[in-house]
Amino acid sequence: MMNRLKPRILGISILFIIIIILTCGAVFKFKFKLDNKLKETTHTYLSEFTEHNIINLKTRLSGQFDMLESIANFIGNLNNINDEMVIDLMDSDVSAVL
């Protein structure tokens, strides 16, 4: 009786080990695919976010440079200039931008 049970227990054990190995393989394959998809999505999102920020920074810097250039041109065309006039001009330009 014991001799008949040994091959059966051995077969069930081998089958159980094969099932565990296949399950682990499927889990690792799923994890690998999920990691790759996450990396791809993150890279795409960060690329779009970076491009958007570059455009915003260029626009903001261009606007600030244009404002400084117009103030410099305006001040350069004035004959009598004092500190209060410069401060008033800068306040008015900043208020107009905001």
C-alpha positions as CSV (number, residue, x, y, z in Angstrom):
1,M,0.0,0.0,0.0
2,M,2.8,2.3,0.9
3,N,4.6,1.5,-2.4
4,R,1.5,2.7,-4.4
5,L,1.3,6.0,-2.4
6,K,4.9,7.0,-2.9
7,P,4.7,7.4,-6.7
8,R,1.4,9.2,-6.4
9,I,2.7,11.6,-3.7
10,L,5.8,12.2,-5.8
11,G,3.6,12.9,-8.9
12,I,1.4,15.3,-7.0
13,S,4.5,17.0,-5.5
14,I,6.1,17.5,-9.0
15,L,2.8,18.8,-10.4
16,F,2.5,21.2,-7.4
17,I,6.1,22.4,-8.0
18,I,5.4,22.9,-11.7
19,I,2.2,24.9,-11.0
20,I,4.1,27.1,-8.5
21,I,6.9,27.7,-11.0
22,L,4.4,28.6,-13.8
23,T,2.5,30.9,-11.4
24,C,5.7,32.7,-10.4
25,G,6.7,33.0,-14.0
26,A,3.4,34.6,-14.9
27,V,3.6,37.0,-12.0
28,F,7.1,38.1,-12.9
29,K,6.1,38.5,-16.5
30,F,3.2,40.6,-15.6
31,K,5.4,42.7,-13.2
32,F,8.0,43.2,-15.9
33,K,5.3,44.4,-18.4
34,L,3.8,46.7,-15.9
35,D,7.2,48.2,-15.0
36,N,7.9,48.8,-18.7
37,K,4.5,50.4,-19.3
38,L,5.0,52.6,-16.2
39,K,8.4,53.7,-17.3
40,E,7.1,54.5,-20.8
41,T,4.2,56.4,-19.5
42,T,6.4,58.4,-17.0
43,H,8.9,59.2,-19.7
44,T,6.1,60.5,-22.0
45,Y,4.5,62.5,-19.3
46,L,7.8,64.1,-18.2
47,S,8.8,64.9,-21.8
48,E,5.5,66.7,-22.3
49,F,5.7,68.5,-19.0
50,T,9.3,69.6,-19.7
51,E,8.3,70.9,-23.2
52,H,5.4,72.8,-21.7
53,N,7.6,74.4,-19.0
54,I,10.3,75.4,-21.6
55,I,7.6,77.2,-23.6
56,N,6.3,78.9,-20.5
57,L,9.8,80.0,-19.4
58,K,10.6,81.4,-22.8
59,T,7.4,83.3,-23.0
60,R,7.8,84.7,-19.5
61,L,11.5,85.7,-20.1
62,S,10.6,87.3,-23.4
63,G,7.8,89.3,-21.9
64,Q,10.1,90.5,-19.0
65,F,12.8,91.4,-21.5
66,D,10.4,93.3,-23.7
67,M,9.2,95.2,-20.6
68,L,12.7,96.1,-19.5
69,E,13.6,97.1,-23.1
70,S,10.6,99.4,-23.3
71,I,11.4,101.0,-20.0
72,A,15.0,101.6,-21.0
73,N,13.9,103.1,-24.3
74,F,11.3,105.4,-22.6
75,I,13.8,106.5,-19.9
76,G,16.5,107.0,-22.6
77,N,14.2,109.4,-24.4
78,L,13.5,111.6,-21.3
79,N,15.7,114.6,-20.7
80,N,15.0,115.3,-17.0
81,I,14.8,112.1,-15.0
82,N,14.6,111.5,-11.3
83,D,14.2,108.4,-9.1
84,E,10.5,109.0,-8.5
85,M,9.7,109.0,-12.2
86,V,11.6,105.7,-12.7
87,I,9.8,104.1,-9.8
88,D,6.4,105.3,-11.0
89,L,7.1,104.0,-14.5
90,M,8.2,100.6,-13.3
91,D,5.1,100.4,-11.0
92,S,2.8,101.2,-13.8
93,D,4.4,98.6,-16.2
94,V,4.3,95.9,-13.5
95,S,0.7,96.7,-12.8
96,A,-0.1,96.5,-16.5
97,V,1.6,93.1,-16.8
98,L,-0.1,91.6,-13.8
